[in-house]
Amino acid sequence: MGRAYEVRKASIQKTGAARGKVYSMYAKEIYQAAKNGGTSLEANSALKRLVERAKKEQVPSDIIKRAIDKVNSGIDENYTKNTYEMFGPAGSTLIIECLTDNVNRTVSDLRAVVNKCHVKLGNVGSVSYNYDNLCVVSFKGLSLEDTLNILIENDIDVKDIEEDDEIIVYSDPQDLFKIKEAIINALPNVTFDMDEITMLPKEKVELTGEDLDLFNKLLTMLNEVEDVSNIYHNVSNV
């Protein structure tokens, strides 16, 4: 099964989380993107992508609008993105992305999870070197050959490409918007099933018994931490 499956699975897990937390996290991300790059969707590609993703995950329009309006009304809030690396049971690893207005609170909440699950926080780079940071774009309507020609014509360096019931393109994160723009120019009515920036493990582990139970407990507790926005891991059977 292709790497795209792992991205889809991560998206399913995220949408399966408590809706209130999903709404809150998108509100923070949209506010920060609008504050950093302006409130116009056409002029701020990062904001446009976030709004599109929020709508896909059925975040109510009024939540999106309120987050953008906060910037227009001059409300000043500051959120920072921080990444933490973790060693779980039996060779499992995790990368945890957080969006927070209080780093001390975030670290305290993560340490509480670490202590309860008897796992370890790692130093920067101790886990992430075993992951590929990639953008993933998938869509229907073009052949593999046509897609490759379009990407080559637009000087986009593709890391990998798959053809299943759709085309899945993997590339560097900074190429996400270039890929989408090139495909849209060739196929104006295209719908992107995925347009994610993600961390994909280079190698995976399969857990069983108590190790699997502990890892599931760890994931549940991390998802309950207010500031956690994304969790990537290398466990194949979760």
Beta strands, then each sheet from edge to edge (+ up, - down):
strand 1: 80-87
strand 2: 93-100
strand 3: 120-122
strand 4: 131-139
strand 5: 158-163
strand 6: 167-171
strand 7: 192-201
strand 8: 228-233
sheet 1: 3+ 1- 2+ 8-
sheet 2: 5+ 6- 4+ 7-
end
